[in-house]
Amino acid sequence: MHAHSPNVGGFSFKRVLLGLILSVIFIHFNFGQELQDGQKRWSSDNKLTLDDFKIKVSDTNNEVAYSQFMMTHAISGLDFMKKNMNQKVENIFLGNASYIDTTRVEDLQKQIDFQQMQFDLAEIQARNFRKSALKDKGQLTKGFDIVNKINNEIMAELTAMRMTLIRETDSGRNEEKLAEWKELIATKLKELDEFRFENKEKIKLQK
């Protein structure tokens, strides 16, 4: 007897998992340059809109909407002296690689909000990355093994978080679970507020 994967939005849960594993890219990036066409940095007051999704129609075998994000970092060995790593890690939405099928979505804003929730999950992990990088900055003098370790942990956790969100909310259709997740996300973002990209103030970590 074979076990069957639960369906999410009408297709294999394993297929969703593979898509999400590939949907968050983490690369070393040289900062100081403008965002490229279709890219959008996470912001608390500049949410995703329909125009941010550059692909408007998808294959009918796919989900009705899909978002891809990119976390970038510019951490160097000299950063062991820094008191704030927030500007060293970015969380970016890739509009040119994200779609929303306007021919199949009944409530566009609701689906956009659901994709925003996933962007928010990525922001939680970006803030956790900044916090961990600051906490372990002393190890940077020994090489970048610590950055790779943090990266692997952050990406694995984010994939698991997105999958749980999709499964528990039935791809955004379960209103009760959606409300629970929105509250959880808001709480986590607030807890990690000092690690937002915009904050350049010195951060003193609790021992």
PyRosetta script that sets phi, psi and omega in degrees:
from pyrosetta import init, pose_from_sequence

init()
pose = pose_from_sequence("MHAHSPNVGGFSFKRVLLGLILSVIFIHFNFGQELQDGQKRWSSDNKLTLDDFKIKVSDTNNEVAYSQFMMTHAISGLDFMKKNMNQKVENIFLGNASYIDTTRVEDLQKQIDFQQMQFDLAEIQARNFRKSALKDKGQLTKGFDIVNKINNEIMAELTAMRMTLIRETDSGRNEEKLAEWKELIATKLKELDEFRFENKEKIKLQK")
pose.set_psi(1, 134.9)
pose.set_omega(1, -178.8)
pose.set_phi(2, -103.4)
pose.set_psi(2, 136.3)
pose.set_omega(2, 175.7)
pose.set_phi(3, -78.9)
pose.set_psi(3, 141.9)
pose.set_omega(3, -179.2)
pose.set_phi(4, -105.7)
pose.set_psi(4, 139.4)
pose.set_omega(4, 176.8)
pose.set_phi(5, -75.2)
pose.set_psi(5, 141.6)
pose.set_omega(5, 177.6)
pose.set_phi(6, -64.6)
pose.set_psi(6, 149.7)
pose.set_omega(6, 179.5)
pose.set_phi(7, -90.2)
pose.set_psi(7, 140.2)
pose.set_omega(7, 175.7)
pose.set_phi(8, -122.2)
pose.set_psi(8, 114.8)
pose.set_omega(8, 179.5)
pose.set_phi(9, 63.8)
pose.set_psi(9, 23.5)
pose.set_omega(9, 174.0)
pose.set_phi(10, 93.9)
pose.set_psi(10, 8.8)
pose.set_omega(10, 176.0)
pose.set_phi(11, -146.5)
pose.set_psi(11, 168.7)
pose.set_omega(11, -168.9)
pose.set_phi(12, -54.8)
pose.set_psi(12, 133.3)
pose.set_omega(12, 177.0)
pose.set_phi(13, -61.7)
pose.set_psi(13, -37.2)
pose.set_omega(13, 178.6)
pose.set_phi(14, -64.0)
pose.set_psi(14, -34.6)
pose.set_omega(14, 178.6)
pose.set_phi(15, -67.2)
pose.set_psi(15, -38.4)
pose.set_omega(15, 176.2)
pose.set_phi(16, -62.7)
pose.set_psi(16, -43.5)
pose.set_omega(16, -179.5)
pose.set_phi(17, -58.7)
pose.set_psi(17, -46.5)
pose.set_omega(17, 179.2)
pose.set_phi(18, -60.6)
pose.set_psi(18, -41.8)
pose.set_omega(18, 179.8)
pose.set_phi(19, -62.6)
pose.set_psi(19, -40.8)
pose.set_omega(19, -178.3)
pose.set_phi(20, -71.7)
pose.set_psi(20, -34.2)
pose.set_omega(20, 176.9)
pose.set_phi(21, -60.2)
pose.set_psi(21, -36.3)
pose.set_omega(21, -178.3)
pose.set_phi(22, -88.7)
pose.set_psi(22, -6.1)
pose.set_omega(22, -170.5)
pose.set_phi(23, -93.1)
pose.set_psi(23, -4.8)
pose.set_omega(23, 175.7)
pose.set_phi(24, -123.2)
pose.set_psi(24, 115.5)
pose.set_omega(24, -177.3)
pose.set_phi(25, -103.1)
pose.set_psi(25, 136.7)
pose.set_omega(25, 175.8)
pose.set_phi(26, -122.2)
pose.set_psi(26, 121.5)
pose.set_omega(26, -178.4)
pose.set_phi(27, -137.1)
pose.set_psi(27, 158.7)
pose.set_omega(27, 171.3)
pose.set_phi(28, -82.8)
pose.set_psi(28, 132.1)
pose.set_omega(28, -170.9)
pose.set_phi(29, -135.5)
pose.set_psi(29, 141.1)
pose.set_omega(29, 175.1)
pose.set_phi(30, -83.6)
pose.set_psi(30, 113.8)
pose.set_omega(30, -178.6)
pose.set_phi(31, -75.6)
pose.set_psi(31, 178.8)
pose.set_omega(31, 177.6)
pose.set_phi(32, 94.5)
pose.set_psi(32, 3.0)
pose.set_omega(32, 178.1)
pose.set_phi(33, -117.9)
pose.set_psi(33, 159.3)
pose.set_omega(33, -177.2)
pose.set_phi(34, -71.9)
pose.set_psi(34, 157.2)
pose.set_omega(34, 175.4)
pose.set_phi(35, -64.6)
pose.set_psi(35, 145.7)
pose.set_omega(35, 179.7)
pose.set_phi(36, -80.1)
pose.set_psi(36, 167.7)
pose.set_omega(36, 180.0)
pose.set_phi(37, -57.0)
pose.set_psi(37, 130.0)
pose.set_omega(37, 178.4)
pose.set_phi(38, 89.8)
pose.set_psi(38, -7.9)
pose.set_omega(38, -179.7)
pose.set_phi(39, -91.7)
pose.set_psi(39, 146.8)
pose.set_omega(39, -179.9)
pose.set_phi(40, -142.6)
pose.set_psi(40, 121.8)
pose.set_omega(40, 177.9)
pose.set_phi(41, -76.5)
pose.set_psi(41, 141.5)
pose.set_omega(41, 179.5)
pose.set_phi(42, -60.7)
pose.set_psi(42, 137.5)
pose.set_omega(42, 178.8)
pose.set_phi(43, -148.9)
pose.set_psi(43, 140.5)
pose.set_omega(43, -178.9)
pose.set_phi(44, -69.2)
pose.set_psi(44, -24.0)
pose.set_omega(44, -177.6)
pose.set_phi(45, -115.5)
pose.set_psi(45, 14.6)
pose.set_omega(45, 178.1)
pose.set_phi(46, -136.9)
pose.set_psi(46, 77.5)
pose.set_omega(46, -174.6)
pose.set_phi(47, -75.2)
pose.set_psi(47, 166.7)
pose.set_omega(47, 176.8)
pose.set_phi(48, -64.3)
pose.set_psi(48, 143.8)
pose.set_omega(48, 175.8)
pose.set_phi(49, -128.1)
pose.set_psi(49, 171.3)
pose.set_omega(49, 179.3)
pose.set_phi(50, -58.5)
pose.set_psi(50, -37.3)
pose.set_omega(50, -178.2)
pose.set_phi(51, -64.8)
pose.set_psi(51, -20.5)
pose.set_omega(51, -179.8)
pose.set_phi(52, -73.5)
pose.set_psi(52, -21.9)
pose.set_omega(52, 178.7)
pose.set_phi(53, -89.6)
pose.set_psi(53, 104.7)
pose.set_omega(53, -173.4)
pose.set_phi(54, -75.8)
pose.set_psi(54, -21.2)
pose.set_omega(54, 178.2)
pose.set_phi(55, -102.6)
pose.set_psi(55, 116.9)
pose.set_omega(55, -173.3)
pose.set_phi(56, -98.3)
pose.set_psi(56, -18.0)
pose.set_omega(56, 179.4)
pose.set_phi(57, -132.8)
pose.set_psi(57, 133.7)
pose.set_omega(57, -178.3)
pose.set_phi(58, -119.0)
pose.set_psi(58, 173.8)
pose.set_omega(58, 173.5)
pose.set_phi(59, -61.3)
pose.set_psi(59, 138.0)
pose.set_omega(59, -177.4)
pose.set_phi(60, -65.9)
pose.set_psi(60, -14.2)
pose.set_omega(60, 177.8)
pose.set_phi(61, -81.5)
pose.set_psi(61, -10.9)
pose.set_omega(61, -179.4)
pose.set_phi(62, -91.3)
pose.set_psi(62, 169.4)
pose.set_omega(62, 171.5)
pose.set_phi(63, -64.1)
pose.set_psi(63, 166.3)
pose.set_omega(63, -176.6)
pose.set_phi(64, -75.4)
pose.set_psi(64, -17.4)
pose.set_omega(64, 179.2)
pose.set_phi(65, -150.6)
pose.set_psi(65, 151.6)
pose.set_omega(65, -176.4)
pose.set_phi(66, -155.6)
pose.set_psi(66, 133.3)
pose.set_omega(66, -179.4)
pose.set_phi(67, -120.6)
pose.set_psi(67, 140.9)
pose.set_omega(67, 175.3)
pose.set_phi(68, -121.5)
pose.set_psi(68, 135.3)
pose.set_omega(68, -178.4)
pose.set_phi(69, -120.5)
pose.set_psi(69, 162.1)
pose.set_omega(69, 177.6)
pose.set_phi(70, -136.7)
pose.set_psi(70, 125.6)
pose.set_omega(70, 171.3)
pose.set_phi(71, -102.2)
pose.set_psi(71, 130.5)
pose.set_omega(71, -179.0)
pose.set_phi(72, -122.6)
pose.set_psi(72, 148.6)
pose.set_omega(72, 177.1)
pose.set_phi(73, -137.2)
pose.set_psi(73, 154.5)
pose.set_omega(73, 177.8)
pose.set_phi(74, -134.8)
pose.set_psi(74, 50.3)
pose.set_omega(74, -178.8)
pose.set_phi(75, -86.3)
pose.set_psi(75, 131.6)
pose.set_omega(75, 179.3)
pose.set_phi(76, -125.5)
pose.set_psi(76, 170.5)
pose.set_omega(76, -179.6)
pose.set_phi(77, -61.4)
pose.set_psi(77, -27.1)
pose.set_omega(77, -178.9)
pose.set_phi(78, -74.5)
pose.set_psi(78, -10.5)
pose.set_omega(78, -176.5)
pose.set_phi(79, -76.0)
pose.set_psi(79, -0.4)
pose.set_omega(79, 179.3)
pose.set_phi(80, -66.1)
pose.set_psi(80, -13.9)
pose.set_omega(80, 179.3)
pose.set_phi(81, -93.5)
pose.set_psi(81, -8.6)
pose.set_omega(81, -174.9)
pose.set_phi(82, -74.3)
pose.set_psi(82, 150.4)
pose.set_omega(82, 178.0)
pose.set_phi(83, -104.3)
pose.set_psi(83, 3.8)
pose.set_omega(83, -177.5)
pose.set_phi(84, -159.1)
pose.set_psi(84, 126.2)
pose.set_omega(84, -178.7)
pose.set_phi(85, -108.7)
pose.set_psi(85, 8.2)
pose.set_omega(85, -172.1)
pose.set_phi(86, -59.3)
pose.set_psi(86, -38.9)
pose.set_omega(86, -178.2)
pose.set_phi(87, -78.6)
pose.set_psi(87, -3.4)
pose.set_omega(87, -176.9)
pose.set_phi(88, -90.5)
pose.set_psi(88, -13.6)
pose.set_omega(88, -178.7)
pose.set_phi(89, -130.3)
pose.set_psi(89, 127.7)
pose.set_omega(89, 179.4)
pose.set_phi(90, -117.8)
pose.set_psi(90, 151.1)
pose.set_omega(90, 177.2)
pose.set_phi(91, -120.3)
pose.set_psi(91, 112.0)
pose.set_omega(91, -170.6)
pose.set_phi(92, -126.3)
pose.set_psi(92, 134.2)
pose.set_omega(92, 174.5)
pose.set_phi(93, -85.5)
pose.set_psi(93, 133.1)
pose.set_omega(93, -179.3)
pose.set_phi(94, -103.6)
pose.set_psi(94, 93.3)
pose.set_omega(94, -176.6)
pose.set_phi(95, -64.6)
pose.set_psi(95, -32.3)
pose.set_omega(95, -178.5)
pose.set_phi(96, -72.0)
pose.set_psi(96, -13.9)
pose.set_omega(96, 179.1)
pose.set_phi(97, -113.9)
pose.set_psi(97, 10.0)
pose.set_omega(97, -178.3)
pose.set_phi(98, -118.6)
pose.set_psi(98, 146.2)
pose.set_omega(98, -179.1)
pose.set_phi(99, -134.9)
pose.set_psi(99, 157.7)
pose.set_omega(99, 169.1)
pose.set_phi(100, -142.0)
pose.set_psi(100, 119.9)
pose.set_omega(100, -174.5)
pose.set_phi(101, -82.3)
pose.set_psi(101, 96.6)
pose.set_omega(101, -176.4)
pose.set_phi(102, -67.8)
pose.set_psi(102, -13.4)
pose.set_omega(102, 179.4)
pose.set_phi(103, -85.1)
pose.set_psi(103, -12.8)
pose.set_omega(103, -175.2)
pose.set_phi(104, -121.5)
pose.set_psi(104, -9.4)
pose.set_omega(104, -177.8)
pose.set_phi(105, -91.3)
pose.set_psi(105, 123.8)
pose.set_omega(105, -180.0)
pose.set_phi(106, -76.1)
pose.set_psi(106, -41.7)
pose.set_omega(106, -179.0)
pose.set_phi(107, -122.7)
pose.set_psi(107, 94.1)
pose.set_omega(107, -175.3)
pose.set_phi(108, -59.9)
pose.set_psi(108, -45.9)
pose.set_omega(108, -176.7)
pose.set_phi(109, -63.7)
pose.set_psi(109, -38.2)
pose.set_omega(109, 178.9)
pose.set_phi(110, -62.7)
pose.set_psi(110, -40.7)
pose.set_omega(110, 180.0)
pose.set_phi(111, -70.6)
pose.set_psi(111, -37.2)
pose.set_omega(111, 176.9)
pose.set_phi(112, -63.7)
pose.set_psi(112, -40.9)
pose.set_omega(112, 178.1)
pose.set_phi(113, -62.0)
pose.set_psi(113, -36.6)
pose.set_omega(113, 179.7)
pose.set_phi(114, -68.2)
pose.set_psi(114, -37.8)
pose.set_omega(114, 176.2)
pose.set_phi(115, -68.3)
pose.set_psi(115, -35.3)
pose.set_omega(115, 176.9)
pose.set_phi(116, -62.7)
pose.set_psi(116, -37.3)
pose.set_omega(116, 177.5)
pose.set_phi(117, -60.0)
pose.set_psi(117, -37.5)
pose.set_omega(117, 178.4)
pose.set_phi(118, -71.3)
pose.set_psi(118, -35.2)
pose.set_omega(118, 174.3)
pose.set_phi(119, -63.6)
pose.set_psi(119, -38.4)
pose.set_omega(119, 177.8)
pose.set_phi(120, -65.2)
pose.set_psi(120, -37.5)
pose.set_omega(120, 176.5)
pose.set_phi(121, -62.7)
pose.set_psi(121, -40.4)
pose.set_omega(121, 177.2)
pose.set_phi(122, -63.3)
pose.set_psi(122, -35.5)
pose.set_omega(122, 178.6)
pose.set_phi(123, -67.4)
pose.set_psi(123, -38.8)
pose.set_omega(123, 175.8)
pose.set_phi(124, -57.9)
pose.set_psi(124, -44.3)
pose.set_omega(124, -179.4)
pose.set_phi(125, -71.3)
pose.set_psi(125, -33.4)
pose.set_omega(125, 175.9)
pose.set_phi(126, -63.0)
pose.set_psi(126, -40.9)
pose.set_omega(126, 178.4)
pose.set_phi(127, -67.9)
pose.set_psi(127, -37.3)
pose.set_omega(127, 175.4)
pose.set_phi(128, -64.4)
pose.set_psi(128, -36.6)
pose.set_omega(128, 177.5)
pose.set_phi(129, -63.6)
pose.set_psi(129, -47.0)
pose.set_omega(129, 179.3)
pose.set_phi(130, -59.7)
pose.set_psi(130, -41.7)
pose.set_omega(130, 179.7)
pose.set_phi(131, -64.9)
pose.set_psi(131, -45.6)
pose.set_omega(131, -179.5)
pose.set_phi(132, -65.9)
pose.set_psi(132, -39.3)
pose.set_omega(132, 179.3)
pose.set_phi(133, -63.4)
pose.set_psi(133, -39.2)
pose.set_omega(133, 178.3)
pose.set_phi(134, -68.2)
pose.set_psi(134, -43.2)
pose.set_omega(134, -179.5)
pose.set_phi(135, -61.9)
pose.set_psi(135, -39.3)
pose.set_omega(135, -175.3)
pose.set_phi(136, -104.4)
pose.set_psi(136, 20.1)
pose.set_omega(136, -175.6)
pose.set_phi(137, -59.0)
pose.set_psi(137, -28.2)
pose.set_omega(137, -179.2)
pose.set_phi(138, -62.5)
pose.set_psi(138, -24.3)
pose.set_omega(138, -179.2)
pose.set_phi(139, -80.5)
pose.set_psi(139, -8.5)
pose.set_omega(139, -178.9)
pose.set_phi(140, -64.9)
pose.set_psi(140, -26.1)
pose.set_omega(140, 179.6)
pose.set_phi(141, -67.8)
pose.set_psi(141, -16.2)
pose.set_omega(141, -179.1)
pose.set_phi(142, -95.6)
pose.set_psi(142, -4.0)
pose.set_omega(142, -177.9)
pose.set_phi(143, 127.5)
pose.set_psi(143, -171.7)
pose.set_omega(143, -173.3)
pose.set_phi(144, -104.0)
pose.set_psi(144, 16.0)
pose.set_omega(144, 178.2)
pose.set_phi(145, -59.3)
pose.set_psi(145, -36.5)
pose.set_omega(145, -178.6)
pose.set_phi(146, -66.9)
pose.set_psi(146, -37.2)
pose.set_omega(146, 178.6)
pose.set_phi(147, -65.5)
pose.set_psi(147, -42.4)
pose.set_omega(147, 178.6)
pose.set_phi(148, -64.4)
pose.set_psi(148, -37.6)
pose.set_omega(148, 179.6)
pose.set_phi(149, -65.0)
pose.set_psi(149, -46.5)
pose.set_omega(149, 178.6)
pose.set_phi(150, -62.0)
pose.set_psi(150, -44.3)
pose.set_omega(150, 179.7)
pose.set_phi(151, -55.6)
pose.set_psi(151, -50.3)
pose.set_omega(151, -177.9)
pose.set_phi(152, -61.0)
pose.set_psi(152, -42.1)
pose.set_omega(152, -179.6)
pose.set_phi(153, -66.6)
pose.set_psi(153, -43.9)
pose.set_omega(153, -179.1)
pose.set_phi(154, -62.3)
pose.set_psi(154, -44.8)
pose.set_omega(154, -178.0)
pose.set_phi(155, -67.8)
pose.set_psi(155, -40.6)
pose.set_omega(155, 178.9)
pose.set_phi(156, -63.9)
pose.set_psi(156, -42.2)
pose.set_omega(156, 179.9)
pose.set_phi(157, -65.9)
pose.set_psi(157, -40.4)
pose.set_omega(157, -179.2)
pose.set_phi(158, -65.0)
pose.set_psi(158, -43.3)
pose.set_omega(158, 177.9)
pose.set_phi(159, -59.3)
pose.set_psi(159, -44.0)
pose.set_omega(159, 179.5)
pose.set_phi(160, -64.3)
pose.set_psi(160, -40.2)
pose.set_omega(160, 179.8)
pose.set_phi(161, -63.7)
pose.set_psi(161, -44.9)
pose.set_omega(161, -179.4)
pose.set_phi(162, -64.8)
pose.set_psi(162, -41.4)
pose.set_omega(162, 179.5)
pose.set_phi(163, -64.2)
pose.set_psi(163, -40.8)
pose.set_omega(163, 179.1)
pose.set_phi(164, -65.8)
pose.set_psi(164, -41.7)
pose.set_omega(164, 176.6)
pose.set_phi(165, -58.3)
pose.set_psi(165, -48.6)
pose.set_omega(165, -178.4)
pose.set_phi(166, -63.9)
pose.set_psi(166, -43.4)
pose.set_omega(166, -178.2)
pose.set_phi(167, -67.6)
pose.set_psi(167, -49.3)
pose.set_omega(167, -174.9)
pose.set_phi(168, -68.7)
pose.set_psi(168, -31.2)
pose.set_omega(168, -178.5)
pose.set_phi(169, -96.9)
pose.set_psi(169, 3.8)
pose.set_omega(169, -177.3)
pose.set_phi(170, 53.6)
pose.set_psi(170, 53.8)
pose.set_omega(170, 179.8)
pose.set_phi(171, 57.1)
pose.set_psi(171, 34.8)
pose.set_omega(171, 175.8)
pose.set_phi(172, 92.8)
pose.set_psi(172, 4.8)
pose.set_omega(172, -176.4)
pose.set_phi(173, -91.2)
pose.set_psi(173, -20.9)
pose.set_omega(173, -179.3)
pose.set_phi(174, -87.9)
pose.set_psi(174, 102.0)
pose.set_omega(174, -173.6)
pose.set_phi(175, -63.1)
pose.set_psi(175, -37.8)
pose.set_omega(175, -179.2)
pose.set_phi(176, -64.0)
pose.set_psi(176, -46.3)
pose.set_omega(176, 179.6)
pose.set_phi(177, -68.8)
pose.set_psi(177, -35.3)
pose.set_omega(177, 177.1)
pose.set_phi(178, -59.1)
pose.set_psi(178, -44.2)
pose.set_omega(178, 179.8)
pose.set_phi(179, -61.7)
pose.set_psi(179, -40.2)
pose.set_omega(179, 178.7)
pose.set_phi(180, -64.1)
pose.set_psi(180, -43.3)
pose.set_omega(180, -179.3)
pose.set_phi(181, -67.5)
pose.set_psi(181, -38.8)
pose.set_omega(181, 179.0)
pose.set_phi(182, -62.0)
pose.set_psi(182, -40.0)
pose.set_omega(182, 178.6)
pose.set_phi(183, -67.0)
pose.set_psi(183, -43.2)
pose.set_omega(183, 179.0)
pose.set_phi(184, -61.4)
pose.set_psi(184, -45.7)
pose.set_omega(184, -179.4)
pose.set_phi(185, -62.9)
pose.set_psi(185, -44.6)
pose.set_omega(185, 179.2)
pose.set_phi(186, -60.4)
pose.set_psi(186, -40.5)
pose.set_omega(186, 179.9)
pose.set_phi(187, -65.0)
pose.set_psi(187, -45.0)
pose.set_omega(187, -178.9)
pose.set_phi(188, -64.8)
pose.set_psi(188, -42.0)
pose.set_omega(188, 179.1)
pose.set_phi(189, -63.4)
pose.set_psi(189, -39.2)
pose.set_omega(189, 179.2)
pose.set_phi(190, -66.4)
pose.set_psi(190, -41.2)
pose.set_omega(190, 179.3)
pose.set_phi(191, -62.0)
pose.set_psi(191, -31.5)
pose.set_omega(191, -176.8)
pose.set_phi(192, -105.4)
pose.set_psi(192, 21.7)
pose.set_omega(192, -173.7)
pose.set_phi(193, -56.9)
pose.set_psi(193, -38.1)
pose.set_omega(193, -177.9)
pose.set_phi(194, -69.5)
pose.set_psi(194, -11.4)
pose.set_omega(194, 179.1)
pose.set_phi(195, -100.9)
pose.set_psi(195, 17.1)
pose.set_omega(195, 174.4)
pose.set_phi(196, -70.7)
pose.set_psi(196, 153.3)
pose.set_omega(196, -175.9)
pose.set_phi(197, -57.1)
pose.set_psi(197, -37.2)
pose.set_omega(197, -173.2)
pose.set_phi(198, -72.6)
pose.set_psi(198, -21.1)
pose.set_omega(198, -176.9)
pose.set_phi(199, -79.3)
pose.set_psi(199, 116.4)
pose.set_omega(199, -178.9)
pose.set_phi(200, -108.2)
pose.set_psi(200, 4.1)
pose.set_omega(200, -178.4)
pose.set_phi(201, -72.6)
pose.set_psi(201, 156.6)
pose.set_omega(201, 176.2)
pose.set_phi(202, -60.4)
pose.set_psi(202, 136.1)
pose.set_omega(202, 180.0)
pose.set_phi(203, -114.8)
pose.set_psi(203, 125.5)
pose.set_omega(203, 178.1)
pose.set_phi(204, -107.1)
pose.set_psi(204, 111.4)
pose.set_omega(204, -177.4)
pose.set_phi(205, -77.0)
pose.set_psi(205, 144.1)
pose.set_omega(205, 176.4)
pose.set_phi(206, -75.5)
pose.set_psi(206, 134.6)
pose.set_omega(206, -180.0)
pose.set_phi(207, -82.8)
pose.dump_pdb("model.pdb")
